[in-house]
Amino acid sequence: MFAESDVTSVYSFLKDTPEGPLRKMLVGGEMTEAHFKMMMKIVRGCPEGEFVEAFNNESIPKIRLVPAEYPMKETIWPICKRKLVSVGLLGKEMAQAA
């Protein structure tokens, strides 16, 4: 699980950075254009607290999905997390204390 402050920083970065530069930075490899669009739809469609909760729980907040996005519901967060770590926007995931 990632620290809430780290996820909040990512949320702010994604929300405040123009989409063009973000697309150039994040789309590539397993992060497809469709994954990017869905992630940005989530960022724009929910408040910060809801985003942080959805991110850490790997759930989809209450947003309207088109039929093509339903298959990505299970894979969107792992792919986004790996990409955000690989570009340095997130540190390695911290092991949750038992």
C-alpha positions as CSV (number, residue, x, y, z in Angstrom):
1,M,0.0,0.0,0.0
2,F,1.3,3.5,-0.8
3,A,1.3,6.3,1.7
4,E,-1.7,8.5,1.5
5,S,0.5,11.6,1.1
6,D,2.3,10.0,-1.9
7,V,-1.1,9.2,-3.6
8,T,-2.3,12.7,-2.8
9,S,0.8,14.1,-4.5
10,V,0.2,12.0,-7.5
11,Y,-3.5,13.0,-7.6
12,S,-2.5,16.7,-7.5
13,F,0.2,16.2,-10.2
14,L,-2.3,14.4,-12.5
15,K,-5.0,16.9,-11.9
16,D,-2.8,20.0,-12.4
17,T,-0.5,18.9,-15.3
18,P,-1.8,19.5,-18.9
19,E,-2.9,16.3,-20.5
20,G,-0.5,16.4,-23.5
21,P,2.7,16.2,-21.4
22,L,1.2,13.6,-19.1
23,R,0.3,11.5,-22.1
24,K,3.8,11.7,-23.5
25,M,5.2,10.7,-20.0
26,L,2.8,7.9,-19.2
27,V,1.6,6.2,-22.4
28,G,3.8,3.4,-23.5
29,G,4.5,-0.3,-22.7
30,E,1.6,-1.8,-20.9
31,M,0.0,1.7,-20.2
32,T,-2.1,2.1,-23.3
33,E,-4.0,5.2,-24.4
34,A,-7.2,3.5,-23.1
35,H,-5.6,3.0,-19.7
36,F,-4.4,6.6,-19.6
37,K,-7.9,8.0,-20.6
38,M,-9.6,5.9,-17.9
39,M,-7.1,7.0,-15.3
40,M,-7.7,10.6,-16.2
41,K,-11.4,10.1,-16.2
42,I,-11.1,8.8,-12.6
43,V,-8.9,11.8,-11.6
44,R,-11.3,14.3,-13.1
45,G,-14.4,12.5,-11.8
46,C,-13.8,12.2,-8.1
47,P,-12.5,14.2,-5.2
48,E,-9.0,13.7,-3.8
49,G,-10.1,11.5,-0.8
50,E,-12.2,9.2,-3.1
51,F,-9.2,8.9,-5.5
52,V,-6.8,8.0,-2.7
53,E,-9.2,5.3,-1.4
54,A,-9.9,3.9,-4.9
55,F,-6.1,3.9,-5.7
56,N,-5.1,2.0,-2.5
57,N,-8.1,-0.4,-2.6
58,E,-7.8,-0.9,-6.4
59,S,-11.4,-0.1,-6.8
60,I,-13.3,2.0,-9.3
61,P,-15.0,5.1,-7.9
62,K,-18.5,6.0,-9.0
63,I,-17.9,7.3,-12.4
64,R,-19.7,6.6,-15.7
65,L,-17.8,3.9,-17.7
66,V,-18.3,3.2,-21.4
67,P,-18.6,-0.5,-22.4
68,A,-15.0,-0.6,-23.6
69,E,-13.8,0.4,-20.2
70,Y,-15.4,-2.5,-18.2
71,P,-12.7,-5.0,-19.1
72,M,-10.0,-2.7,-17.8
73,K,-11.6,-2.4,-14.3
74,E,-9.5,-5.3,-13.0
75,T,-6.2,-4.2,-14.5
76,I,-6.2,-0.4,-14.4
77,W,-4.7,0.2,-11.0
78,P,-1.8,-2.4,-11.2
79,I,-0.8,-1.0,-14.6
80,C,-1.1,2.6,-13.4
81,K,0.9,1.9,-10.2
82,R,3.7,0.2,-12.1
83,K,3.9,3.1,-14.6
84,L,3.8,5.8,-11.9
85,V,6.7,4.0,-10.1
86,S,8.7,3.5,-13.3
87,V,8.5,7.2,-14.1
88,G,9.4,8.2,-10.6
89,L,6.0,9.7,-9.5
90,L,5.7,7.1,-6.8
91,G,8.3,5.3,-4.7
92,K,8.2,1.5,-4.3
93,E,5.1,0.2,-2.6
94,M,5.5,-0.1,1.1
95,A,4.7,-3.5,2.8
96,Q,1.6,-3.0,4.9
97,A,2.3,-3.7,8.6
98,A,0.4,-6.8,9.8
